[in-house]
Amino acid sequence: MAGKTKKTTKTTKTTKKQADIEALIATFSAHVKENYPAAETFRENLTSMLAAKKERMESGEYVKSLEKNLVFLKDLVTEGEAYLEYLLERINDKAPTAEEITGALGSMEEKVRAGTFGRVEELLGGKGGEEFGELAALRGKDEKAYTEKLEFNYSYFMAYRMLLFEYIGVLAAVREEYEIERVDEAAFGLVQSNIEMTANYYLGNISVGEVVGDPPPSA
């Protein structure tokens, strides 16, 4: 239209910074180092927690509590790993947002807790499967050895679950600001191994600098 100037609105596109999967792993390691106590303190806290639990319960009650919590943690880890793999496959998508991821983790925990009933006998009452074979073989036969192995497995899955959820939280925050490169089918295995190594380090199963190539010593 003559005599009038068309006003245009300039849209500024925000470009995310670039990072790769190794940088994501390094960020997780730095986060854990900053927010977790020293490995020795971590182990002492876990040992003290189990000792207090053992002191206030009868031996049979203590064992049942460990069994129930171990099964809960194992199932929660399985769900958490599947969700982590899902996020890695969609690492640069806009959804889910960090807030939605936090909500999903809370819902996951409630869902797994509700389904724990009956899973104890399923996992520990028979052959125990690949993961809990040695543990199931001791059940009802050697109470002392069974209790010690329960404590070992419980400690491992407790540490692993904590670090797995921490990793998902770090990933949720990083992907808000960064475009993550070099995420392929090997990424999940790389991340999973890093979480396993960190959990085993905090539990004193490996030393600093050791490379973990085998499955965690949880069975």
C-alpha positions as CSV (number, residue, x, y, z in Angstrom):
1,M,0.0,0.0,0.0
2,A,1.5,3.4,-1.1
3,G,2.8,5.6,1.6
4,K,3.1,2.9,4.2
5,T,6.2,0.9,5.1
6,K,5.7,-2.8,6.0
7,K,7.1,-3.6,9.4
8,T,8.9,-6.9,9.7
9,T,9.8,-8.7,12.8
10,K,13.2,-10.2,13.0
11,T,13.4,-13.7,14.6
12,T,16.6,-14.6,16.3
13,K,17.3,-18.2,16.4
14,T,19.2,-19.5,19.5
15,T,22.0,-21.8,18.6
16,K,22.8,-24.4,21.2
17,K,26.4,-25.0,22.2
18,Q,28.0,-28.3,21.0
19,A,29.1,-31.2,23.2
20,D,29.7,-34.9,22.7
21,I,28.9,-38.0,24.7
22,E,32.4,-38.0,26.3
23,A,31.7,-34.4,27.6
24,L,28.4,-35.6,29.0
25,I,30.1,-38.4,30.9
26,A,32.8,-35.9,32.2
27,T,30.0,-33.6,33.4
28,F,28.4,-36.4,35.3
29,S,31.7,-37.4,36.9
30,A,32.3,-33.8,38.0
31,H,28.8,-33.5,39.3
32,V,29.2,-36.7,41.4
33,K,32.6,-35.6,42.7
34,E,31.1,-32.2,43.8
35,N,27.9,-33.5,45.3
36,Y,28.8,-36.9,46.8
37,P,30.9,-37.5,49.9
38,A,34.3,-39.2,49.6
39,A,34.0,-42.9,48.7
40,E,35.1,-44.0,52.3
41,T,32.4,-41.8,53.8
42,F,29.8,-43.1,51.4
43,R,30.6,-46.7,52.4
44,E,30.6,-45.8,56.1
45,N,27.2,-44.1,55.8
46,L,25.8,-47.2,54.0
47,T,27.3,-49.6,56.5
48,S,25.9,-47.5,59.4
49,M,22.4,-47.4,57.8
50,L,22.4,-51.2,57.5
51,A,23.7,-51.7,61.0
52,A,21.0,-49.5,62.5
53,K,18.4,-51.4,60.5
54,K,19.8,-54.7,61.7
55,E,19.8,-53.6,65.3
56,R,16.2,-52.5,65.4
57,M,14.8,-55.6,63.7
58,E,14.6,-59.3,64.3
59,S,16.9,-61.3,62.0
60,G,14.0,-62.7,60.0
61,E,12.4,-59.3,59.6
62,Y,15.8,-57.8,58.6
63,V,16.2,-60.4,55.8
64,K,12.7,-59.9,54.5
65,S,13.2,-56.1,54.5
66,L,16.5,-56.5,52.5
67,E,14.8,-58.9,50.1
68,K,11.9,-56.5,49.4
69,N,14.1,-53.5,49.0
70,L,16.6,-55.3,46.8
71,V,13.8,-56.4,44.4
72,F,12.4,-52.9,44.4
73,L,15.8,-51.4,43.6
74,K,16.5,-54.1,40.9
75,D,13.2,-53.4,39.2
76,L,13.7,-49.6,39.5
77,V,17.1,-49.9,37.9
78,T,15.7,-51.9,35.0
79,E,13.0,-49.3,34.4
80,G,15.5,-46.5,34.8
81,E,18.0,-47.9,32.3
82,A,15.2,-48.3,29.8
83,Y,14.3,-44.7,30.3
84,L,17.9,-43.6,30.0
85,E,18.2,-45.5,26.7
86,Y,15.0,-43.8,25.5
87,L,16.4,-40.4,26.3
88,L,19.8,-41.1,24.7
89,E,18.0,-42.1,21.5
90,R,16.2,-38.7,21.5
91,I,19.0,-36.7,23.1
92,N,18.5,-33.6,20.9
93,D,14.7,-33.6,20.8
94,K,12.8,-30.7,22.5
95,A,10.7,-33.2,24.5
96,P,10.6,-34.4,27.1
97,T,11.7,-31.3,29.0
98,A,13.8,-31.4,32.1
99,E,10.6,-30.9,34.2
100,E,8.9,-33.7,32.4
101,I,11.8,-36.0,33.0
102,T,11.8,-35.3,36.7
103,G,8.1,-36.1,36.8
104,A,8.6,-39.3,34.9
105,L,11.2,-40.5,37.4
106,G,8.8,-39.9,40.3
107,S,6.0,-41.8,38.5
108,M,8.4,-44.6,37.7
109,E,9.3,-45.0,41.3
110,E,5.7,-45.2,42.4
111,K,4.8,-47.7,39.7
112,V,7.7,-50.0,40.6
113,R,7.0,-49.8,44.3
114,A,3.4,-50.8,43.7
115,G,4.5,-53.8,41.7
116,T,7.1,-55.1,44.1
117,F,4.6,-57.4,45.9
118,G,5.1,-61.0,44.8
119,R,8.4,-60.2,43.0
120,V,10.5,-61.4,45.9
121,E,9.5,-65.0,45.4
122,E,9.7,-64.6,41.7
123,L,13.3,-63.4,41.8
124,L,14.7,-65.1,44.9
125,G,12.4,-68.1,45.5
126,G,13.5,-70.1,42.5
127,K,16.8,-70.1,40.5
128,G,17.2,-66.4,40.7
129,G,17.9,-65.9,37.0
130,E,21.2,-64.7,35.7
131,E,21.5,-61.8,38.1
132,F,20.6,-63.5,41.4
133,G,21.5,-67.1,40.8
134,E,24.1,-67.5,43.6
135,L,21.9,-65.5,46.0
136,A,18.8,-67.6,45.4
137,A,20.9,-70.8,45.8
138,L,21.8,-69.7,49.4
139,R,18.2,-68.9,50.4
140,G,17.0,-71.2,53.2
141,K,20.3,-73.0,53.3
142,D,22.9,-70.7,54.8
143,E,21.4,-67.8,56.6
144,K,24.6,-66.0,57.4
145,A,26.0,-66.2,53.9
146,Y,22.6,-65.4,52.4
147,T,22.3,-62.3,54.6
148,E,25.8,-61.1,53.7
149,K,25.1,-61.6,50.0
150,L,21.8,-59.8,50.4
151,E,23.6,-56.8,52.0
152,F,26.2,-56.8,49.2
153,N,23.6,-56.8,46.4
154,Y,21.4,-54.3,48.3
155,S,24.4,-51.9,48.6
156,Y,25.3,-52.2,45.0
157,F,21.8,-51.6,43.6
158,M,21.3,-48.8,46.1
159,A,24.5,-47.0,44.8
160,Y,23.7,-47.8,41.2
161,R,20.2,-46.6,41.4
162,M,21.3,-43.3,43.0
163,L,23.9,-42.7,40.3
164,L,21.6,-43.8,37.5
165,F,19.0,-41.2,38.5
166,E,21.8,-38.6,39.0
167,Y,22.9,-39.3,35.4
168,I,19.4,-38.8,34.0
169,G,19.2,-35.5,35.9
170,V,22.5,-34.3,34.5
171,L,21.5,-35.4,31.0
172,A,18.2,-33.5,31.4
173,A,20.0,-30.3,32.4
174,V,22.7,-30.6,29.7
175,R,20.4,-31.2,26.8
176,E,18.5,-28.0,27.6
177,E,21.6,-26.0,26.6
178,Y,23.7,-28.3,24.4
179,E,23.4,-30.2,21.2
180,I,24.9,-33.6,21.9
181,E,26.9,-35.0,19.1
182,R,28.2,-38.6,18.5
183,V,25.3,-40.4,20.1
184,D,25.0,-43.7,18.4
185,E,24.0,-47.3,19.4
186,A,27.1,-47.6,21.5
187,A,26.3,-44.6,23.7
188,F,24.1,-46.5,26.2
189,G,26.7,-49.1,26.8
190,L,29.3,-46.5,27.3
191,V,27.1,-44.6,29.8
192,Q,26.0,-47.7,31.6
193,S,29.6,-48.9,32.1
194,N,30.5,-45.5,33.5
195,I,27.7,-45.6,36.0
196,E,28.7,-49.2,37.0
197,M,32.3,-48.2,37.4
198,T,31.3,-45.2,39.6
199,A,29.1,-47.3,41.8
200,N,31.8,-50.0,42.2
201,Y,34.3,-47.3,43.1
202,Y,32.1,-45.8,45.8
203,L,31.5,-49.3,47.2
204,G,35.2,-50.0,47.2
205,N,35.0,-52.9,44.7
206,I,37.5,-51.2,42.4
207,S,40.3,-48.6,42.7
208,V,40.7,-45.3,40.9
209,G,41.8,-45.9,37.3
210,E,40.6,-49.4,37.0
211,V,38.7,-50.2,33.8
212,V,35.5,-52.2,34.3
213,G,34.8,-54.5,31.4
214,D,32.9,-57.2,33.1
215,P,29.4,-57.1,34.6
216,P,29.2,-55.7,38.2
217,P,29.9,-58.2,41.0
218,S,26.3,-58.2,42.1
219,A,25.4,-61.9,42.0
